[in-house]
Amino acid sequence: MGEPGVTLGTKGRCQFCGETDPRAFRDIAHTLPEAFGNKSVTSLDECDACNARFAAFDDALVKRI
């Protein structure tokens, strides 16, 4: 059995770009990259666009390890 998930932040305003449209918060944003083994710590205050933008950095970082 896995550990319970932890959710950080408050849904409704992206901490990076300030987006407030509820339709912009459909995807699950992982606070730490899944490639580092994070399956349970997610963020409510990261919109889908910022989540996608940071995914490119996460991928590059993981490839350097």
PDB file of N, CA, C, O and CB in Angstrom:
ATOM      1  N   MET A   1       0.834  -1.193   0.000  1.00  0.00           N
ATOM      2  CA  MET A   1       0.000   0.000   0.000  1.00  0.00           C
ATOM      3  C   MET A   1       0.877   1.254   0.000  1.00  0.00           C
ATOM      4  O   MET A   1       1.837   1.325   0.767  1.00  0.00           O
ATOM      5  CB  MET A   1      -0.948  -0.001   1.219  1.00  0.00           C
ATOM      6  N   GLY A   2       0.567   2.246  -0.843  1.00  0.00           N
ATOM      7  CA  GLY A   2       1.348   3.471  -0.912  1.00  0.00           C
ATOM      8  C   GLY A   2       0.989   4.442   0.193  1.00  0.00           C
ATOM      9  O   GLY A   2      -0.047   4.333   0.848  1.00  0.00           O
ATOM     10  N   GLU A   3       1.877   5.386   0.372  1.00  0.00           N
ATOM     11  CA  GLU A   3       1.626   6.423   1.372  1.00  0.00           C
ATOM     12  C   GLU A   3       0.571   7.388   0.853  1.00  0.00           C
ATOM     13  O   GLU A   3       0.428   7.555  -0.358  1.00  0.00           O
ATOM     14  CB  GLU A   3       2.931   7.181   1.724  1.00  0.00           C
ATOM     15  N   PRO A   4      -0.175   8.031   1.763  1.00  0.00           N
ATOM     16  CA  PRO A   4      -1.179   8.998   1.309  1.00  0.00           C
ATOM     17  C   PRO A   4      -0.503  10.201   0.650  1.00  0.00           C
ATOM     18  O   PRO A   4       0.613  10.578   1.008  1.00  0.00           O
ATOM     19  CB  PRO A   4      -2.061   9.461   2.493  1.00  0.00           C
ATOM     20  N   GLY A   5      -1.193  10.786  -0.306  1.00  0.00           N
ATOM     21  CA  GLY A   5      -0.651  11.938  -1.009  1.00  0.00           C
ATOM     22  C   GLY A   5      -0.679  13.199  -0.166  1.00  0.00           C
ATOM     23  O   GLY A   5      -1.461  13.322   0.776  1.00  0.00           O
ATOM     24  N   VAL A   6       0.185  14.127  -0.523  1.00  0.00           N
ATOM     25  CA  VAL A   6       0.259  15.433   0.127  1.00  0.00           C
ATOM     26  C   VAL A   6       0.003  16.477  -0.946  1.00  0.00           C
ATOM     27  O   VAL A   6       0.620  16.440  -2.010  1.00  0.00           O
ATOM     28  CB  VAL A   6       1.651  15.660   0.838  1.00  0.00           C
ATOM     29  N   THR A   7      -0.895  17.399  -0.676  1.00  0.00           N
ATOM     30  CA  THR A   7      -1.213  18.463  -1.623  1.00  0.00           C
ATOM     31  C   THR A   7      -0.811  19.796  -1.020  1.00  0.00           C
ATOM     32  O   THR A   7      -1.181  20.114   0.110  1.00  0.00           O
ATOM     33  CB  THR A   7      -2.721  18.458  -1.991  1.00  0.00           C
ATOM     34  N   LEU A   8      -0.050  20.572  -1.781  1.00  0.00           N
ATOM     35  CA  LEU A   8       0.426  21.876  -1.318  1.00  0.00           C
ATOM     36  C   LEU A   8      -0.283  22.992  -2.076  1.00  0.00           C
ATOM     37  O   LEU A   8      -0.753  22.793  -3.196  1.00  0.00           O
ATOM     38  CB  LEU A   8       1.956  21.994  -1.494  1.00  0.00           C
ATOM     39  N   GLY A   9      -0.355  24.143  -1.469  1.00  0.00           N
ATOM     40  CA  GLY A   9      -0.919  25.314  -2.134  1.00  0.00           C
ATOM     41  C   GLY A   9      -2.431  25.390  -2.035  1.00  0.00           C
ATOM     42  O   GLY A   9      -3.089  24.506  -1.487  1.00  0.00           O
ATOM     43  N   THR A  10      -2.954  26.466  -2.580  1.00  0.00           N
ATOM     44  CA  THR A  10      -4.383  26.715  -2.587  1.00  0.00           C
ATOM     45  C   THR A  10      -4.845  26.883  -4.026  1.00  0.00           C
ATOM     46  O   THR A  10      -4.350  27.751  -4.746  1.00  0.00           O
ATOM     47  CB  THR A  10      -4.737  27.963  -1.740  1.00  0.00           C
ATOM     48  N   LYS A  11      -5.790  26.054  -4.440  1.00  0.00           N
ATOM     49  CA  LYS A  11      -6.272  26.113  -5.815  1.00  0.00           C
ATOM     50  C   LYS A  11      -6.982  27.445  -6.061  1.00  0.00           C
ATOM     51  O   LYS A  11      -7.710  27.953  -5.209  1.00  0.00           O
ATOM     52  CB  LYS A  11      -7.222  24.927  -6.113  1.00  0.00           C
ATOM     53  N   GLY A  12      -6.748  27.982  -7.232  1.00  0.00           N
ATOM     54  CA  GLY A  12      -7.451  29.207  -7.589  1.00  0.00           C
ATOM     55  C   GLY A  12      -6.574  30.293  -8.155  1.00  0.00           C
ATOM     56  O   GLY A  12      -7.067  31.177  -8.857  1.00  0.00           O
ATOM     57  N   ARG A  13      -5.264  30.254  -7.867  1.00  0.00           N
ATOM     58  CA  ARG A  13      -4.342  31.264  -8.414  1.00  0.00           C
ATOM     59  C   ARG A  13      -2.971  30.620  -8.566  1.00  0.00           C
ATOM     60  O   ARG A  13      -2.391  30.134  -7.594  1.00  0.00           O
ATOM     61  CB  ARG A  13      -4.265  32.541  -7.490  1.00  0.00           C
ATOM     62  N   CYS A  14      -2.454  30.621  -9.801  1.00  0.00           N
ATOM     63  CA  CYS A  14      -1.145  30.037 -10.058  1.00  0.00           C
ATOM     64  C   CYS A  14      -0.066  30.872  -9.374  1.00  0.00           C
ATOM     65  O   CYS A  14      -0.032  32.096  -9.498  1.00  0.00           O
ATOM     66  CB  CYS A  14      -0.877  29.937 -11.579  1.00  0.00           C
ATOM     67  N   GLN A  15       0.797  30.193  -8.662  1.00  0.00           N
ATOM     68  CA  GLN A  15       1.869  30.889  -7.949  1.00  0.00           C
ATOM     69  C   GLN A  15       2.928  31.465  -8.891  1.00  0.00           C
ATOM     70  O   GLN A  15       3.729  32.301  -8.472  1.00  0.00           O
ATOM     71  CB  GLN A  15       2.526  29.944  -6.967  1.00  0.00           C
ATOM     72  N   PHE A  16       2.945  31.037 -10.143  1.00  0.00           N
ATOM     73  CA  PHE A  16       3.967  31.494 -11.079  1.00  0.00           C
ATOM     74  C   PHE A  16       3.481  32.589 -12.027  1.00  0.00           C
ATOM     75  O   PHE A  16       4.182  33.579 -12.237  1.00  0.00           O
ATOM     76  CB  PHE A  16       4.465  30.331 -11.880  1.00  0.00           C
ATOM     77  N   CYS A  17       2.287  32.423 -12.600  1.00  0.00           N
ATOM     78  CA  CYS A  17       1.821  33.401 -13.593  1.00  0.00           C
ATOM     79  C   CYS A  17       0.588  34.178 -13.140  1.00  0.00           C
ATOM     80  O   CYS A  17       0.214  35.161 -13.781  1.00  0.00           O
ATOM     81  CB  CYS A  17       1.516  32.700 -14.894  1.00  0.00           C
ATOM     82  N   GLY A  18      -0.050  33.757 -12.048  1.00  0.00           N
ATOM     83  CA  GLY A  18      -1.219  34.458 -11.539  1.00  0.00           C
ATOM     84  C   GLY A  18      -2.538  34.048 -12.164  1.00  0.00           C
ATOM     85  O   GLY A  18      -3.571  34.648 -11.866  1.00  0.00           O
ATOM     86  N   GLU A  19      -2.528  33.033 -13.031  1.00  0.00           N
ATOM     87  CA  GLU A  19      -3.760  32.556 -13.681  1.00  0.00           C
ATOM     88  C   GLU A  19      -4.817  32.210 -12.639  1.00  0.00           C
ATOM     89  O   GLU A  19      -4.517  31.607 -11.609  1.00  0.00           O
ATOM     90  CB  GLU A  19      -3.467  31.322 -14.568  1.00  0.00           C
ATOM     91  N   THR A  20      -6.068  32.605 -12.922  1.00  0.00           N
ATOM     92  CA  THR A  20      -7.158  32.326 -11.981  1.00  0.00           C
ATOM     93  C   THR A  20      -8.332  31.574 -12.611  1.00  0.00           C
ATOM     94  O   THR A  20      -9.271  31.214 -11.901  1.00  0.00           O
ATOM     95  CB  THR A  20      -7.656  33.617 -11.392  1.00  0.00           C
ATOM     96  N   ASP A  21      -8.305  31.331 -13.906  1.00  0.00           N
ATOM     97  CA  ASP A  21      -9.398  30.621 -14.578  1.00  0.00           C
ATOM     98  C   ASP A  21      -9.421  29.166 -14.101  1.00  0.00           C
ATOM     99  O   ASP A  21      -8.427  28.459 -14.269  1.00  0.00           O
ATOM    100  CB  ASP A  21      -9.239  30.691 -16.136  1.00  0.00           C
ATOM    101  N   PRO A  22     -10.523  28.702 -13.513  1.00  0.00           N
ATOM    102  CA  PRO A  22     -10.596  27.328 -13.005  1.00  0.00           C
ATOM    103  C   PRO A  22     -10.324  26.265 -14.073  1.00  0.00           C
ATOM    104  O   PRO A  22      -9.875  25.165 -13.751  1.00  0.00           O
ATOM    105  CB  PRO A  22     -11.954  27.088 -12.401  1.00  0.00           C
ATOM    106  N   ARG A  23     -10.593  26.587 -15.336  1.00  0.00           N
ATOM    107  CA  ARG A  23     -10.336  25.628 -16.424  1.00  0.00           C
ATOM    108  C   ARG A  23      -8.849  25.417 -16.666  1.00  0.00           C
ATOM    109  O   ARG A  23      -8.474  24.479 -17.369  1.00  0.00           O
ATOM    110  CB  ARG A  23     -10.994  26.104 -17.709  1.00  0.00           C
ATOM    111  N   ALA A  24      -7.998  26.260 -16.105  1.00  0.00           N
ATOM    112  CA  ALA A  24      -6.553  26.163 -16.290  1.00  0.00           C
ATOM    113  C   ALA A  24      -5.897  25.241 -15.260  1.00  0.00           C
ATOM    114  O   ALA A  24      -4.676  25.089 -15.251  1.00  0.00           O
ATOM    115  CB  ALA A  24      -5.929  27.544 -16.214  1.00  0.00           C
ATOM    116  N   PHE A  25      -6.700  24.633 -14.402  1.00  0.00           N
ATOM    117  CA  PHE A  25      -6.162  23.784 -13.333  1.00  0.00           C
ATOM    118  C   PHE A  25      -6.717  22.365 -13.443  1.00  0.00           C
ATOM    119  O   PHE A  25      -7.237  21.823 -12.468  1.00  0.00           O
ATOM    120  CB  PHE A  25      -6.495  24.381 -11.948  1.00  0.00           C
ATOM    121  N   ARG A  26      -6.608  21.768 -14.619  1.00  0.00           N
ATOM    122  CA  ARG A  26      -7.164  20.433 -14.845  1.00  0.00           C
ATOM    123  C   ARG A  26      -6.156  19.326 -14.623  1.00  0.00           C
ATOM    124  O   ARG A  26      -6.531  18.239 -14.184  1.00  0.00           O
ATOM    125  CB  ARG A  26      -7.708  20.334 -16.236  1.00  0.00           C
ATOM    126  N   ASP A  27      -4.893  19.566 -14.912  1.00  0.00           N
ATOM    127  CA  ASP A  27      -3.862  18.540 -14.783  1.00  0.00           C
ATOM    128  C   ASP A  27      -3.309  18.504 -13.362  1.00  0.00           C
ATOM    129  O   ASP A  27      -3.439  19.464 -12.603  1.00  0.00           O
ATOM    130  CB  ASP A  27      -2.729  18.788 -15.788  1.00  0.00           C
ATOM    131  N   ILE A  28      -2.696  17.389 -13.024  1.00  0.00           N
ATOM    132  CA  ILE A  28      -2.041  17.261 -11.719  1.00  0.00           C
ATOM    133  C   ILE A  28      -0.614  17.770 -11.857  1.00  0.00           C
ATOM    134  O   ILE A  28       0.144  17.289 -12.699  1.00  0.00           O
ATOM    135  CB  ILE A  28      -2.063  15.774 -11.204  1.00  0.00           C
ATOM    136  N   ALA A  29      -0.252  18.738 -11.033  1.00  0.00           N
ATOM    137  CA  ALA A  29       1.103  19.289 -11.040  1.00  0.00           C
ATOM    138  C   ALA A  29       1.875  18.676  -9.880  1.00  0.00           C
ATOM    139  O   ALA A  29       1.480  18.824  -8.724  1.00  0.00           O
ATOM    140  CB  ALA A  29       1.084  20.851 -10.939  1.00  0.00           C
ATOM    141  N   HIS A  30       2.973  17.990 -10.182  1.00  0.00           N
ATOM    142  CA  HIS A  30       3.805  17.399  -9.136  1.00  0.00           C
ATOM    143  C   HIS A  30       4.818  18.432  -8.661  1.00  0.00           C
ATOM    144  O   HIS A  30       5.530  19.033  -9.465  1.00  0.00           O
ATOM    145  CB  HIS A  30       4.524  16.117  -9.648  1.00  0.00           C
ATOM    146  N   THR A  31       4.874  18.631  -7.355  1.00  0.00           N
ATOM    147  CA  THR A  31       5.761  19.631  -6.773  1.00  0.00           C
ATOM    148  C   THR A  31       7.220  19.303  -7.066  1.00  0.00           C
ATOM    149  O   THR A  31       8.010  20.194  -7.378  1.00  0.00           O
ATOM    150  CB  THR A  31       5.537  19.729  -5.264  1.00  0.00           C
ATOM    151  N   LEU A  32       7.568  18.050  -6.969  1.00  0.00           N
ATOM    152  CA  LEU A  32       8.888  17.543  -7.346  1.00  0.00           C
ATOM    153  C   LEU A  32       8.675  16.636  -8.548  1.00  0.00           C
ATOM    154  O   LEU A  32       7.641  15.973  -8.635  1.00  0.00           O
ATOM    155  CB  LEU A  32       9.596  16.774  -6.148  1.00  0.00           C
ATOM    156  N   PRO A  33       9.619  16.588  -9.473  1.00  0.00           N
ATOM    157  CA  PRO A  33       9.417  15.785 -10.679  1.00  0.00           C
ATOM    158  C   PRO A  33       9.114  14.310 -10.380  1.00  0.00           C
ATOM    159  O   PRO A  33       9.688  13.713  -9.469  1.00  0.00           O
ATOM    160  CB  PRO A  33      10.643  15.879 -11.558  1.00  0.00           C
ATOM    161  N   GLU A  34       8.217  13.754 -11.154  1.00  0.00           N
ATOM    162  CA  GLU A  34       7.911  12.330 -11.039  1.00  0.00           C
ATOM    163  C   GLU A  34       9.143  11.489 -11.355  1.00  0.00           C
ATOM    164  O   GLU A  34       9.293  10.387 -10.828  1.00  0.00           O
ATOM    165  CB  GLU A  34       6.752  11.949 -11.973  1.00  0.00           C
ATOM    166  N   ALA A  35      10.019  11.998 -12.206  1.00  0.00           N
ATOM    167  CA  ALA A  35      11.224  11.260 -12.571  1.00  0.00           C
ATOM    168  C   ALA A  35      12.154  11.056 -11.378  1.00  0.00           C
ATOM    169  O   ALA A  35      13.012  10.173 -11.404  1.00  0.00           O
ATOM    170  CB  ALA A  35      11.963  11.987 -13.681  1.00  0.00           C
ATOM    171  N   PHE A  36      11.991  11.861 -10.339  1.00  0.00           N
ATOM    172  CA  PHE A  36      12.770  11.688  -9.105  1.00  0.00           C
ATOM    173  C   PHE A  36      12.079  10.727  -8.152  1.00  0.00           C
ATOM    174  O   PHE A  36      12.530  10.524  -7.025  1.00  0.00           O
ATOM    175  CB  PHE A  36      12.991  13.039  -8.413  1.00  0.00           C
ATOM    176  N   GLY A  37      10.988  10.142  -8.607  1.00  0.00           N
ATOM    177  CA  GLY A  37      10.274   9.179  -7.775  1.00  0.00           C
ATOM    178  C   GLY A  37       9.078   9.756  -7.050  1.00  0.00           C
ATOM    179  O   GLY A  37       8.409   9.039  -6.307  1.00  0.00           O
ATOM    180  N   ASN A  38       8.787  11.038  -7.245  1.00  0.00           N
ATOM    181  CA  ASN A  38       7.648  11.657  -6.564  1.00  0.00           C
ATOM    182  C   ASN A  38       6.339  11.238  -7.228  1.00  0.00           C
ATOM    183  O   ASN A  38       6.093  11.545  -8.394  1.00  0.00           O
ATOM    184  CB  ASN A  38       7.781  13.195  -6.570  1.00  0.00           C
ATOM    185  N   LYS A  39       5.532  10.555  -6.490  1.00  0.00           N
ATOM    186  CA  LYS A  39       4.214  10.152  -6.984  1.00  0.00           C
ATOM    187  C   LYS A  39       3.102  10.739  -6.119  1.00  0.00           C
ATOM    188  O   LYS A  39       1.924  10.621  -6.456  1.00  0.00           O
ATOM    189  CB  LYS A  39       4.101   8.620  -7.020  1.00  0.00           C
ATOM    190  N   SER A  40       3.476  11.374  -4.997  1.00  0.00           N
ATOM    191  CA  SER A  40       2.433  11.742  -4.039  1.00  0.00           C
ATOM    192  C   SER A  40       2.383  13.204  -3.629  1.00  0.00           C
ATOM    193  O   SER A  40       1.385  13.614  -3.036  1.00  0.00           O
ATOM    194  CB  SER A  40       2.597  10.939  -2.838  1.00  0.00           C
ATOM    195  N   VAL A  41       3.397  14.018  -3.907  1.00  0.00           N
ATOM    196  CA  VAL A  41       3.368  15.428  -3.498  1.00  0.00           C
ATOM    197  C   VAL A  41       2.973  16.267  -4.711  1.00  0.00           C
ATOM    198  O   VAL A  41       3.734  16.389  -5.671  1.00  0.00           O
ATOM    199  CB  VAL A  41       4.762  15.889  -2.921  1.00  0.00           C
ATOM    200  N   THR A  42       1.776  16.841  -4.653  1.00  0.00           N
ATOM    201  CA  THR A  42       1.260  17.629  -5.768  1.00  0.00           C
ATOM    202  C   THR A  42       0.975  19.060  -5.333  1.00  0.00           C
ATOM    203  O   THR A  42       0.930  19.371  -4.143  1.00  0.00           O
ATOM    204  CB  THR A  42      -0.010  16.987  -6.336  1.00  0.00           C
ATOM    205  N   SER A  43       0.787  19.912  -6.318  1.00  0.00           N
ATOM    206  CA  SER A  43       0.556  21.332  -6.076  1.00  0.00           C
ATOM    207  C   SER A  43      -0.778  21.759  -6.669  1.00  0.00           C
ATOM    208  O   SER A  43      -1.074  21.456  -7.824  1.00  0.00           O
ATOM    209  CB  SER A  43       1.698  22.175  -6.664  1.00  0.00           C
ATOM    210  N   LEU A  44      -1.571  22.452  -5.891  1.00  0.00           N
ATOM    211  CA  LEU A  44      -2.843  22.982  -6.374  1.00  0.00           C
ATOM    212  C   LEU A  44      -2.682  24.345  -7.040  1.00  0.00           C
ATOM    213  O   LEU A  44      -3.537  24.760  -7.822  1.00  0.00           O
ATOM    214  CB  LEU A  44      -3.831  23.084  -5.229  1.00  0.00           C
ATOM    215  N   ASP A  45      -1.585  25.045  -6.731  1.00  0.00           N
ATOM    216  CA  ASP A  45      -1.441  26.421  -7.212  1.00  0.00           C
ATOM    217  C   ASP A  45      -0.437  26.546  -8.360  1.00  0.00           C
ATOM    218  O   ASP A  45       0.346  27.494  -8.420  1.00  0.00           O
ATOM    219  CB  ASP A  45      -1.017  27.320  -6.070  1.00  0.00           C
ATOM    220  N   GLU A  46      -0.479  25.555  -9.281  1.00  0.00           N
ATOM    221  CA  GLU A  46       0.322  25.608 -10.500  1.00  0.00           C
ATOM    222  C   GLU A  46      -0.600  25.271 -11.666  1.00  0.00           C
ATOM    223  O   GLU A  46      -1.093  24.148 -11.770  1.00  0.00           O
ATOM    224  CB  GLU A  46       1.551  24.622 -10.433  1.00  0.00           C
ATOM    225  N   CYS A  47      -0.828  26.238 -12.534  1.00  0.00           N
ATOM    226  CA  CYS A  47      -1.750  26.030 -13.654  1.00  0.00           C
ATOM    227  C   CYS A  47      -1.156  25.056 -14.668  1.00  0.00           C
ATOM    228  O   CYS A  47       0.036  24.754 -14.628  1.00  0.00           O
ATOM    229  CB  CYS A  47      -2.082  27.371 -14.339  1.00  0.00           C
ATOM    230  N   ASP A  48      -1.993  24.572 -15.568  1.00  0.00           N
ATOM    231  CA  ASP A  48      -1.569  23.595 -16.565  1.00  0.00           C
ATOM    232  C   ASP A  48      -0.456  24.144 -17.465  1.00  0.00           C
ATOM    233  O   ASP A  48       0.479  23.418 -17.800  1.00  0.00           O
ATOM    234  CB  ASP A  48      -2.761  23.167 -17.413  1.00  0.00           C
ATOM    235  N   ALA A  49      -0.551  25.408 -17.853  1.00  0.00           N
ATOM    236  CA  ALA A  49       0.460  25.996 -18.745  1.00  0.00           C
ATOM    237  C   ALA A  49       1.826  26.056 -18.062  1.00  0.00           C
ATOM    238  O   ALA A  49       2.835  25.719 -18.680  1.00  0.00           O
ATOM    239  CB  ALA A  49       0.030  27.409 -19.189  1.00  0.00           C
ATOM    240  N   CYS A  50       1.873  26.475 -16.811  1.00  0.00           N
ATOM    241  CA  CYS A  50       3.147  26.527 -16.086  1.00  0.00           C
ATOM    242  C   CYS A  50       3.660  25.116 -15.810  1.00  0.00           C
ATOM    243  O   CYS A  50       4.864  24.866 -15.879  1.00  0.00           O
ATOM    244  CB  CYS A  50       2.988  27.308 -14.760  1.00  0.00           C
ATOM    245  N   ASN A  51       2.757  24.204 -15.500  1.00  0.00           N
ATOM    246  CA  ASN A  51       3.146  22.816 -15.284  1.00  0.00           C
ATOM    247  C   ASN A  51       3.827  22.267 -16.536  1.00  0.00           C
ATOM    248  O   ASN A  51       4.867  21.616 -16.439  1.00  0.00           O
ATOM    249  CB  ASN A  51       1.917  21.955 -14.909  1.00  0.00           C
ATOM    250  N   ALA A  52       3.254  22.521 -17.703  1.00  0.00           N
ATOM    251  CA  ALA A  52       3.842  22.053 -18.961  1.00  0.00           C
ATOM    252  C   ALA A  52       5.177  22.738 -19.227  1.00  0.00           C
ATOM    253  O   ALA A  52       6.124  22.100 -19.687  1.00  0.00           O
ATOM    254  CB  ALA A  52       2.879  22.305 -20.132  1.00  0.00           C
ATOM    255  N   ARG A  53       5.254  24.031 -18.939  1.00  0.00           N
ATOM    256  CA  ARG A  53       6.489  24.785 -19.164  1.00  0.00           C
ATOM    257  C   ARG A  53       7.619  24.236 -18.298  1.00  0.00           C
ATOM    258  O   ARG A  53       8.740  24.061 -18.776  1.00  0.00           O
ATOM    259  CB  ARG A  53       6.271  26.281 -18.869  1.00  0.00           C
ATOM    260  N   PHE A  54       7.329  23.966 -17.033  1.00  0.00           N
ATOM    261  CA  PHE A  54       8.362  23.468 -16.127  1.00  0.00           C
ATOM    262  C   PHE A  54       8.715  22.014 -16.405  1.00  0.00           C
ATOM    263  O   PHE A  54       9.793  21.565 -16.017  1.00  0.00           O
ATOM    264  CB  PHE A  54       7.909  23.617 -14.688  1.00  0.00           C
ATOM    265  N   ALA A  55       7.841  21.270 -17.063  1.00  0.00           N
ATOM    266  CA  ALA A  55       8.133  19.874 -17.402  1.00  0.00           C
ATOM    267  C   ALA A  55       9.381  19.788 -18.271  1.00  0.00           C
ATOM    268  O   ALA A  55      10.156  18.840 -18.146  1.00  0.00           O
ATOM    269  CB  ALA A  55       6.935  19.227 -18.125  1.00  0.00           C
ATOM    270  N   ALA A  56       9.584  20.762 -19.148  1.00  0.00           N
ATOM    271  CA  ALA A  56      10.776  20.768 -20.009  1.00  0.00           C
ATOM    272  C   ALA A  56      12.036  20.899 -19.162  1.00  0.00           C
ATOM    273  O   ALA A  56      13.040  20.245 -19.444  1.00  0.00           O
ATOM    274  CB  ALA A  56      10.703  21.921 -21.043  1.00  0.00           C
ATOM    275  N   PHE A  57      11.996  21.729 -18.138  1.00  0.00           N
ATOM    276  CA  PHE A  57      13.149  21.876 -17.242  1.00  0.00           C
ATOM    277  C   PHE A  57      13.354  20.609 -16.422  1.00  0.00           C
ATOM    278  O   PHE A  57      14.488  20.175 -16.218  1.00  0.00           O
ATOM    279  CB  PHE A  57      12.962  23.089 -16.308  1.00  0.00           C
ATOM    280  N   ASP A  58      12.263  20.017 -15.953  1.00  0.00           N
ATOM    281  CA  ASP A  58      12.363  18.770 -15.193  1.00  0.00           C
ATOM    282  C   ASP A  58      13.028  17.692 -16.031  1.00  0.00           C
ATOM    283  O   ASP A  58      13.914  16.988 -15.548  1.00  0.00           O
ATOM    284  CB  ASP A  58      10.975  18.302 -14.729  1.00  0.00           C
ATOM    285  N   ASP A  59      12.607  17.559 -17.284  1.00  0.00           N
ATOM    286  CA  ASP A  59      13.193  16.546 -18.176  1.00  0.00           C
ATOM    287  C   ASP A  59      14.683  16.782 -18.372  1.00  0.00           C
ATOM    288  O   ASP A  59      15.474  15.840 -18.312  1.00  0.00           O
ATOM    289  CB  ASP A  59      12.483  16.551 -19.536  1.00  0.00           C
ATOM    290  N   ALA A  60      15.072  18.032 -18.606  1.00  0.00           N
ATOM    291  CA  ALA A  60      16.482  18.347 -18.813  1.00  0.00           C
ATOM    292  C   ALA A  60      17.294  18.060 -17.558  1.00  0.00           C
ATOM    293  O   ALA A  60      18.411  17.550 -17.646  1.00  0.00           O
ATOM    294  CB  ALA A  60      16.647  19.811 -19.223  1.00  0.00           C
ATOM    295  N   LEU A  61      16.751  18.378 -16.407  1.00  0.00           N
ATOM    296  CA  LEU A  61      17.441  18.133 -15.144  1.00  0.00           C
ATOM    297  C   LEU A  61      17.645  16.639 -14.915  1.00  0.00           C
ATOM    298  O   LEU A  61      18.727  16.210 -14.514  1.00  0.00           O
ATOM    299  CB  LEU A  61      16.656  18.744 -13.978  1.00  0.00           C
ATOM    300  N   VAL A  62      16.627  15.867 -15.165  1.00  0.00           N
ATOM    301  CA  VAL A  62      16.706  14.421 -14.958  1.00  0.00           C
ATOM    302  C   VAL A  62      17.735  13.809 -15.902  1.00  0.00           C
ATOM    303  O   VAL A  62      18.443  12.880 -15.514  1.00  0.00           O
ATOM    304  CB  VAL A  62      15.327  13.763 -15.170  1.00  0.00           C
ATOM    305  N   LYS A  63      17.830  14.298 -17.104  1.00  0.00           N
ATOM    306  CA  LYS A  63      18.790  13.753 -18.070  1.00  0.00           C
ATOM    307  C   LYS A  63      20.235  14.048 -17.672  1.00  0.00           C
ATOM    308  O   LYS A  63      21.152  13.356 -18.113  1.00  0.00           O
ATOM    309  CB  LYS A  63      18.515  14.320 -19.457  1.00  0.00           C
ATOM    310  N   ARG A  64      20.442  15.063 -16.850  1.00  0.00           N
ATOM    311  CA  ARG A  64      21.789  15.432 -16.394  1.00  0.00           C
ATOM    312  C   ARG A  64      22.277  14.565 -15.240  1.00  0.00           C
ATOM    313  O   ARG A  64      23.468  14.547 -14.928  1.00  0.00           O
ATOM    314  CB  ARG A  64      21.813  16.886 -15.973  1.00  0.00           C
ATOM    315  N   ILE A  65      21.361  13.857 -14.617  1.00  0.00           N
ATOM    316  CA  ILE A  65      21.730  13.048 -13.433  1.00  0.00           C
ATOM    317  C   ILE A  65      22.266  11.718 -13.859  1.00  0.00           C
ATOM    318  O   ILE A  65      22.629  10.899 -13.015  1.00  0.00           O
ATOM    319  CB  ILE A  65      20.531  12.846 -12.496  1.00  0.00           C
TER     320      ILE A  65
END
